[in-house]
Each structure stands twice: as structure tokens, then as C-alpha cells.
Amino acid sequence: MFGLTSLGLIHTAISLVALVAGVAALVRYQEIPAGKALGQTYIWSTVLTCLTGFGIFQRGGFGAPHVLGILTLSVLAIAAVAGRTLLFGRASRYVETIAYSTTLFFHMIPGLTETFTRIPVGTPWFSSPEDPALQKAVGACFVVLVVGCLLQVRRIRAESRSWSPPGIVSSR
């Protein structure tokens, strides 16, 4: 189906779970929270997406999609460390939030590429991964990521300003 192998179909199904969970988490929480079920679903399905992707060599040998998988796993690890430790100091909350959001953007790159170089069947929207129209679509997703991250930073900053230690009444 659509030129996908059995592993490719499994990989695609898992990636769709990740995509839906990630978008749902962003809509519901304005971030991908590691401590909530949607966040956990997103994180683990993203890990599985990367791992299954390492076995797919439709475009030849080891290539850019495999590098993106390694990068995604690395950014997920950074987000997890930031969420569980104070390695990044006061920036930990920001690093965690932005890192998880960035991995959702990473899903968009192969998602757009693989989907729209195959669909519609016979006359796909993009001719190849190098198609300038595809690059513009990925660029638009990047702009959405940057704006989204700026909004997340603004929200976190506002939350941290309104926080008072227990027992202290804020004069605001």
C-alpha cells in the first residue's frame, strides 16, 4: 500500500499515534507534559517511531531520515533530563518544553515528505524530497514551531511570575 513495506506500515501507524498525541497535548496543555498520559503516549510512540525508522532503507542506505531519528532521540533525552533534574538550572522548564515541541516538528519533516511524495496516487503534491514546494511547507511548519515556542516561553514566564512560595500571600 502506497509503496510501503510491512515495517513501513507499522512505522507509519506508530508515527500517527505520536502525531495525534502530540497535537492533542499541545491543544489541551499548551505543551507536551511528560507526566500526563498524552505526553507519555507521545514520547514513547516517538521513540518507537525512531526505532522502527532505523530499519527502513527505501531511499538507499543510511540517510537523512536516520540522522533525524538520532537527533529526535537525542532531543527527547535532553527534554527528559531537563524535566527530571536541574542540570539546566532555571532554564530546565523551558528546555524541557521547547525540546518536546521541537520533536513534534521533527515528525513533520518525514511526515510531509513521505505522505505528499506518494499522495495523491499517480500525481503526488511533491515530486521528491528536494521539491521546493515541500521545502516551503517544512519552512512553514518551522515558523509555526518558533511562534509556538515563543508562546510557550511567554506562558511559562507568566506562570513563574505569579507563583508564590506556600504560606506567602502575594500582594499582586
QUIRA-V199063 format. One record per pair of residues at least 12 apart in sequence whose ideal C-beta (glycine too) atoms are under 6 Angstrom apart, sorted by the first residue. I is the first residue (numbers start at 1). J is the second residue. D is the distance in Angstrom with one decimal. If there is no record, write none. Layout:
# QUIRA-V199063
i->(I & I)
j->(J & J)
d->(D & D)
This chain:
# QUIRA-V199063
i->(2 & 7 & 7 & 8 & 10 & 11 & 11 & 14 & 14 & 14 & 15 & 17 & 18 & 18 & 18 & 18 & 19 & 21 & 21 & 21 & 22 & 22 & 24 & 25 & 25 & 25 & 30 & 31 & 31 & 32 & 34 & 46 & 50 & 50 & 50 & 53 & 54 & 65 & 68 & 72 & 72 & 75 & 75 & 75 & 76 & 78 & 79 & 79 & 79 & 82 & 82 & 83 & 93 & 97 & 98 & 101 & 105 & 105 & 108 & 109 & 112 & 113)
j->(118 & 55 & 56 & 56 & 52 & 52 & 53 & 45 & 48 & 49 & 49 & 45 & 42 & 45 & 46 & 49 & 107 & 38 & 41 & 42 & 42 & 104 & 38 & 38 & 39 & 42 & 155 & 97 & 152 & 100 & 83 & 103 & 69 & 72 & 73 & 69 & 69 & 110 & 106 & 103 & 106 & 99 & 102 & 103 & 103 & 99 & 96 & 99 & 100 & 95 & 96 & 96 & 156 & 152 & 149 & 149 & 141 & 145 & 141 & 138 & 137 & 129)
d->(4.8 & 5.3 & 6.0 & 5.7 & 6.0 & 4.0 & 5.7 & 5.4 & 4.9 & 5.1 & 4.3 & 4.5 & 5.6 & 3.8 & 4.6 & 5.5 & 5.5 & 5.3 & 4.1 & 4.0 & 4.4 & 4.3 & 5.5 & 4.1 & 5.5 & 5.8 & 5.9 & 4.8 & 5.8 & 3.9 & 5.1 & 5.9 & 4.0 & 5.3 & 5.2 & 4.8 & 6.0 & 5.4 & 5.9 & 5.3 & 4.8 & 5.1 & 5.7 & 5.3 & 5.8 & 5.2 & 5.0 & 3.5 & 4.9 & 3.9 & 4.0 & 4.1 & 5.7 & 5.1 & 5.0 & 5.8 & 6.0 & 4.3 & 4.4 & 5.7 & 5.4 & 5.0)
